[in-house]
């Protein structure tokens, strides 16, 4: 694998020569274990259940969503044997009643969940990856006909299973959560159920990577091909408590720096660091037009959550009855997937999850001093709560009209004074582990501001 080298600029009391940060060899090893053949095998197994419609059978051992979720649970449980007791797998269940919308009968809703607990029991950080298990055809209420759901969203589920296999042997400080949601096509029902549970129980979810359709490279209609880009959808302004934060956001010009957007930046930098000749494309929307995804209930509950999806969409192979018309094959079938492209997208997820879970917690009380007219910028912060492997901090900087961070300054202190005007740049702080893994970036508040 070709290494991507990042140049970091170091400042403090004395100026130092430029230094470089290489890829984490442990993460490189995990990514190398993603196999296209394994992903293909998982997709064909998911398709073999006939339909995975949310209202399909939960008791038939071979057909329907019940059989599919039991198979996913078994895969998670098998991989849990690699984790020396730190990994658990279960199904979160709830019987939902007809809602007058897309549920017309009592339905056994179930999310399949695997938790790879961190090595530090006091560290409550959670980093989540998800996809949706259910599938559909043209009529969203049709739970009888075959709905293979190979790419939508068999790709998200196969990616979860492959990630579970690889990461089950990891020993990270932070906890990784893998979730196969049900009820997505019927109104994001499974993700709403888990987001409510997470909020009520105070889960510390710092990132949710929702994967929905990550295995197709060819568009319908325009026939464009793209095997080198992955889209990440993220909201710019924080949905949660926006009314309370609006004044500060306007004053600081932080309309583009909500938690979800910061997570998207992190995915872009980390993904491109580890996946060769690949670009993570940030899309400045929470989701696509006329569509929805399982990250949205988490966004609305106050958690940083984004959607990862292929760059090109093929509407002939999603939400379609299986049929052939005028020589065109319709239906979400495995033969229309690109498993090498799919493999890259799974690699992005593993790189981000591992880098986050290995990193220290975020720095706290990050502040910018604005009480003097000066062309310098002074930033201060407090150490994170969990810092047993911390080596220092990155101070990030970018022009106000640029979407990604342009420079990094390293320091071991909790204060830095930079010869750049705070009026011309945005700044943020990351904690860094002794193996070079960065926390999510924290945007500073004005000093003495609550």
C-alpha positions in Angstrom: 0.0 0.0 0.0 1.3 3.4 -0.9 1.7 5.7 2.1 0.2 9.1 2.2 2.4 11.5 4.2 0.9 14.5 5.9 3.1 17.5 6.6 2.7 19.1 10.0 4.0 22.5 11.0 5.3 22.8 14.5 5.4 26.1 16.4 6.1 26.9 19.9 8.7 28.8 21.6 11.3 27.9 19.0 10.6 27.1 15.4 11.3 23.5 14.5 11.8 21.8 11.2 8.9 20.3 9.4 8.0 16.7 10.5 5.8 14.1 9.1 3.1 11.7 10.3 2.8 8.3 8.7 -0.1 5.9 8.7 -0.7 3.9 11.8 0.6 0.4 11.0 -2.1 -1.3 13.1 -4.8 0.5 11.1 -3.1 -0.3 7.8 -3.1 -4.0 8.8 -6.9 -3.9 9.6 -7.7 -2.3 6.3 -5.6 -4.9 4.4 -7.9 -7.6 5.9 -11.0 -6.3 4.0 -11.7 -8.8 1.3 -13.9 -8.3 -1.7 -14.7 -12.0 -1.8 -16.0 -11.9 1.8 -18.2 -8.9 1.0 -19.6 -10.7 -2.0 -20.3 -13.8 0.1 -22.2 -11.7 2.7 -24.2 -10.0 0.0 -25.3 -13.3 -1.6 -26.3 -14.6 1.8 -28.4 -11.6 2.5 -30.1 -11.8 -0.9 -30.9 -15.5 -0.2 -33.4 -14.6 2.4 -35.8 -13.6 -0.4 -37.1 -10.4 1.2 -36.0 -8.5 4.3 -39.0 -6.2 4.3 -39.7 -5.0 7.9 -43.1 -6.6 7.9 -41.9 -9.9 6.4 -41.8 -13.1 8.5 -39.8 -13.0 11.8 -40.4 -16.8 12.4 -39.5 -18.5 9.1 -36.0 -19.9 9.6 -35.0 -19.3 5.9 -37.0 -16.4 4.5 -37.7 -12.9 5.8 -36.2 -10.3 8.0 -36.3 -12.6 11.1 -34.0 -15.1 9.4 -31.8 -12.4 8.2 -31.3 -10.7 11.6 -30.7 -14.1 13.3 -27.9 -14.7 10.7 -26.4 -11.3 11.4 -26.6 -11.9 15.1 -24.8 -15.3 14.7 -22.0 -13.6 12.7 -21.6 -11.0 15.4 -21.6 -13.7 18.1 -19.1 -15.8 16.3 -16.7 -12.9 16.0 -17.2 -12.0 19.6 -15.2 -15.1 20.5 -12.1 -13.2 19.3 -12.6 -10.4 21.8 -11.8 -12.1 25.1 -15.1 -11.2 26.6 -15.2 -7.5 25.5 -17.7 -8.0 22.6 -21.4 -8.7 23.0 -24.1 -9.1 20.5 -27.9 -8.9 20.9 -31.2 -7.8 19.2 -33.0 -4.8 20.5 -36.7 -5.7 20.0 -40.0 -3.8 20.2 -43.4 -4.6 18.8 -44.7 -1.6 17.0 -48.4 -1.0 16.2 -49.9 0.2 12.9 -49.1 3.8 12.4 -51.4 4.7 9.5 -48.3 5.3 7.3 -46.0 2.5 6.4 -46.9 -0.1 9.1 -50.3 -1.7 8.7 -50.0 -4.5 11.3 -48.3 -5.2 14.6 -44.6 -5.7 13.7 -41.7 -7.2 15.6 -39.0 -4.6 15.0 -35.5 -5.6 15.8 -32.0 -3.9 15.6 -29.0 -6.3 15.6 -26.3 -4.7 17.7 -22.7 -5.6 18.4 -20.6 -3.7 21.0 -16.8 -4.0 21.1 -16.1 -2.5 24.6 -13.1 -0.4 25.1 -10.2 -1.4 27.3 -10.8 1.4 29.7 -14.0 0.8 31.6 -14.1 4.5 32.7 -14.0 5.7 29.1 -17.6 6.0 28.0 -16.9 7.2 24.4 -18.8 5.3 21.7 -18.0 5.3 17.9 -20.8 3.8 15.9 -21.1 2.3 12.4 -24.5 1.4 10.9 -26.5 0.1 8.0 -30.1 -1.0 7.5 -31.1 -4.6 7.2 -34.5 -4.2 5.7 -35.2 -4.1 1.9 -38.1 -3.2 -0.4 -39.5 -3.2 -3.9 -41.5 -0.6 -5.8 -44.4 -0.7 -3.4 -43.1 0.0 0.0 -45.9 -2.0 1.6 -45.2 -5.1 -0.4 -43.6 -7.6 2.0 -44.4 -10.7 -0.1 -42.3 -10.4 -3.3 -38.6 -10.9 -3.4 -36.7 -7.8 -2.5 -33.0 -8.7 -2.7 -31.7 -5.4 -1.4 -28.1 -6.2 -2.5 -26.8 -2.7 -2.5 -29.7 -1.0 -0.6 -28.7 -1.8 2.0 -27.0 -5.2 1.9 -23.8 -3.2 1.3 -24.2 -1.4 4.6 -24.8 -4.7 6.5 -22.0 -6.7 4.7 -19.7 -3.8 5.6 -20.7 -4.1 9.3 -20.1 -7.8 9.3 -16.7 -7.5 7.7 -15.8 -4.7 10.1 -16.9 -6.8 13.1 -14.7 -9.7 11.9 -11.6 -7.5 11.6 -12.1 -5.2 14.6 -13.2 -7.9 17.0 -9.5 -8.5 17.8 -8.8 -4.8 18.5 -7.9 -3.4 21.9 -8.9 0.3 21.8 -9.6 2.6 24.7 -12.9 3.7 23.1 -15.9 1.5 22.4 -17.1 0.6 18.9 -20.8 -0.1 18.2 -22.0 -1.8 15.1 -25.8 -1.7 14.3 -28.0 -3.3 11.7 -31.2 -1.2 11.8 -34.6 -2.5 10.8 -37.5 -0.4 9.6 -35.5 2.2 7.6 -37.7 1.9 4.5 -40.8 2.2 6.7 -39.8 5.5 8.2 -36.4 5.2 10.0 -38.2 3.2 12.7 -35.2 1.2 14.1 -32.9 4.1 14.2 -35.5 6.2 16.0 -35.9 3.4 18.5 -32.1 3.2 19.2 -31.6 7.0 19.2 -34.3 7.4 21.8 -32.7 4.7 23.9 -29.2 6.2 23.6 -30.5 9.6 24.6 -32.5 8.4 27.5 -29.6 6.3 28.8 -27.0 9.0 28.3 -24.8 7.1 25.7 -21.7 9.1 24.8 -21.9 8.7 21.1 -19.2 10.8 19.5 -19.6 9.6 16.0 -22.1 7.7 13.9 -21.1 6.6 10.4 -24.3 5.5 8.7 -23.6 3.5 5.5 -26.5 3.3 3.1 -25.6 2.1 -0.4 -21.8 1.9 -0.7 -21.4 -0.7 -3.4 -22.4 0.8 -6.8 -20.3 2.8 -9.2 -22.6 3.4 -12.2 -25.4 6.0 -12.5 -28.7 5.3 -14.2 -29.7 7.6 -17.1 -26.3 9.3 -17.5 -24.1 6.2 -17.3 -21.3 7.9 -15.4 -18.8 5.7 -13.6 -17.1 6.7 -10.4 -14.9 4.2 -8.4 -12.7 6.8 -6.6 -15.1 8.9 -4.6 -17.4 8.4 -1.6 -19.9 11.0 -0.5 -20.4 12.0 3.2 -23.5 14.0 3.9 -23.5 16.2 7.0 -25.5 19.0 8.4 -23.7 22.3 8.9 -25.7 23.8 11.8 -26.4 21.8 14.9 -30.0 20.7 14.9 -30.0 20.2 18.6 -30.5 23.3 20.7 -29.9 25.5 17.6 -32.0 28.3 19.1 -29.7 28.5 22.1 -26.6 28.5 20.0 -27.6 30.7 17.1 -26.2 34.0 18.5 -22.8 32.5 19.2 -22.7 30.8 15.8 -23.5 34.0 14.0 -20.9 36.0 16.0 -18.1 33.5 15.3 -19.1 32.6 11.8 -19.4 28.9 12.6 -22.3 28.0 10.3 -20.0 25.4 8.7 -18.6 23.9 12.0 -21.3 21.9 13.6 -20.4 18.6 15.2 -21.6 16.6 12.1 -19.6 18.8 9.8 -16.5 18.4 11.9 -17.0 14.6 11.8 -17.3 14.8 8.0 -13.9 16.6 7.9 -12.4 13.9 10.1 -13.7 11.2 7.8 -12.3 12.9 4.8 -8.8 13.4 6.2 -8.6 9.9 7.8 -10.2 8.1 4.8 -7.9 9.7 2.3 -4.9 9.0 4.5 -5.4 5.3 4.4 -7.2 4.5 1.1 -4.9 5.0 -1.9 -6.1 7.1 -4.8 -9.4 7.8 -3.2 -11.4 10.9 -2.3 -14.0 11.4 0.4 -16.4 14.1 -1.0 -18.1 16.2 1.6 -21.7 17.1 0.7 -23.1 20.1 2.6 -26.5 18.6 3.3 -27.8 16.2 5.9 -29.1 13.9 3.2 -30.3 13.7 -0.5 -33.5 15.3 -1.9 -36.7 13.2 -1.3 -34.7 10.7 0.8 -33.9 9.9 4.4 -31.3 7.9 6.3 -30.8 6.3 9.7 -28.3 9.0 10.8 -31.0 11.6 11.0 -32.7 10.5 14.3 -29.3 10.6 15.9 -28.7 14.1 14.5 -32.0 15.2 16.0 -31.1 13.6 19.3 -28.0 15.7 19.5 -25.4 13.1 18.4 -22.7 13.8 15.6 -24.0 11.6 12.8 -23.4 11.5 9.0 -24.4 9.4 6.0 -21.8 7.6 3.8 -23.0 6.7 0.4 -21.7 5.9 -3.1 -21.0 8.9 -5.4 -23.2 7.6 -8.2 -26.7 6.3 -7.7 -28.5 3.9 -10.0 -32.3 4.2 -9.7 -32.8 1.2 -11.9 -31.4 -0.9 -9.0 -33.0 0.6 -5.9 -36.7 0.5 -4.8 -37.6 -1.5 -7.9 -39.5 -4.7 -8.6 -37.3 -7.3 -10.2 -38.3 -7.2 -13.9 -36.9 -6.6 -17.4 -38.4 -3.8 -19.6 -37.2 -2.8 -23.1 -34.0 -4.8 -22.5 -33.3 -3.1 -19.1 -33.0 -5.2 -16.0 -34.5 -3.6 -12.9 -34.0 -4.7 -9.3 -31.4 -4.4 -6.6 -29.3 -7.5 -7.6 -25.7 -8.5 -6.7 -24.5 -8.5 -10.3 -24.8 -4.7 -10.4 -22.4 -4.1 -7.6 -18.7 -3.3 -7.8 -17.0 -5.2 -5.0 -13.6 -3.6 -5.4 -15.2 -0.1 -5.0 -17.2 -1.5 -2.1 -14.0 -2.7 -0.4 -12.5 0.8 -0.5 -15.6 2.2 1.2 -15.5 -0.4 4.0 -11.8 0.5 4.4 -12.7 4.1 5.0 -15.1 3.1 7.8 -12.5 0.9 9.5 -9.8 3.5 9.3 -12.1 6.2 10.9 -13.5 3.9 13.6 -10.0 2.6 14.6 -8.4 6.1 14.5 -11.1 7.5 16.7 -11.2 4.6 19.2 -7.4 4.6 19.5 -7.3 8.4 20.1 -7.5 10.2 23.4 -10.8 11.9 24.4 -11.3 15.4 23.0 -9.7 18.4 24.8 -12.0 20.3 27.1 -12.7 24.0 27.7 -11.3 25.0 24.3 -11.2 28.8 24.2 -10.0 31.7 22.0 -9.0 35.0 23.4 -10.7 38.0 21.8 -10.2 40.7 24.4 -7.3 42.5 22.6 -6.8 44.0 19.1 -3.9 41.9 17.9 -2.7 40.1 14.8 -1.9 37.1 16.9 -4.3 34.4 18.0 -4.2 32.8 21.4 -5.9 29.5 22.2 -6.2 27.7 25.5 -7.7 24.3 26.5 -7.8 21.7 29.3 -6.6 18.2 29.1 -9.2 15.5 28.2 -10.5 13.2 30.9 -9.0 10.1 29.5 -5.4 10.7 28.4 -3.3 7.7 29.4 -1.9 7.6 25.9 -1.8 11.3 25.1 1.4 12.8 23.6 0.2 16.4 22.8 -2.3 18.4 20.7 -2.8 19.5 17.2 -3.9 23.1 16.6 -5.8 23.1 13.3 -6.2 26.1 11.0 -8.0 27.0 7.8 -9.0 30.0 5.8 -12.6 31.0 6.4 -13.7 30.2 2.9 -12.0 26.7 2.8 -13.9 23.6 3.9 -11.0 21.5 5.2 -8.1 22.1 7.6 -5.0 23.4 5.9 -2.4 23.5 8.6 -1.6 21.6 11.8 0.6 22.9 14.6 1.8 20.5 17.3 2.3 21.4 21.0 2.5 19.6 24.3 1.2 22.7 26.1 -2.3 23.8 26.9 -1.9 27.2 25.4 -0.6 28.5 22.1 0.0 31.9 20.5 0.0 31.9 16.7 1.1 34.7 14.4 -2.1 34.5 12.4 -5.1 36.8 12.9 -8.2 35.3 14.4 -10.2 37.4 12.0 -8.9 35.6 9.0 -8.9 31.9 10.0 -10.9 29.2 11.8 -9.2 27.2 14.5 -9.8 23.9 16.4 -7.9 21.6 18.8 -7.3 17.9 18.7 -5.8 15.6 21.3 -3.2 13.2 19.9 -2.1 9.8 21.1 1.5 8.5 21.3 0.7 6.5 18.2 -0.4 9.5 16.3 -4.2 9.0 16.5 -6.2 12.2 16.7 -9.4 12.9 18.5 -12.3 14.8 16.9 -11.6 18.5 16.5 -13.1 20.9 19.0 -14.0 24.4 17.9 -13.1 27.1 20.5 -15.6 29.3 22.3 -14.8 32.8 23.3 -12.9 32.9 26.5 -15.2 33.6 29.5 -18.2 32.6 27.4 -20.4 30.0 29.0 
